[in-house]
Amino acid sequence: MRLSLAPLALATLLVGVLPASATMITFTLDTEFSGGAIPSGFPTVTLDDSVALDSVLVTITSNLSGSEFIDD
């Protein structure tokens, strides 16, 4: 019985040590809520977990111009 579980145990160990793949997700904030004019550009938020172990890099890019701003 022990011998038949050995391949399963080995497979479980090998799968457990495979490297995890990192992901980058970008959100485009393209909804205007205040009833104002359509902005010339839309802000983006990028989440990147490939920078360092146990951390996430958050990058916010405004892409706005002139008197456009983000209030909250």
FENFEN-V834099 format. One record per backbone hydrogen bond with DSSP energy under -0.5 kcal/mol. NH is the residue of the N-H (numbers start at 1). CO is the residue of the C=O. Records with the same first field share a line. If there is no record, write none. Layout:
# FENFEN-V834099
NH: CO + CO
This chain:
# FENFEN-V834099
5: 1 + 2
6: 2 + 3
9: 5
10: 6
11: 7
12: 8
13: 9
14: 10
15: 11
16: 12
17: 13 + 14
18: 15
25: 47
27: 45
29: 27 + 43
30: 28
32: 30
33: 31
43: 29
44: 61
45: 27
46: 59
47: 25
48: 46 + 57
49: 23
55: 52
57: 48
58: 56
59: 46 + 57
61: 44 + 59
68: 65
71: 69
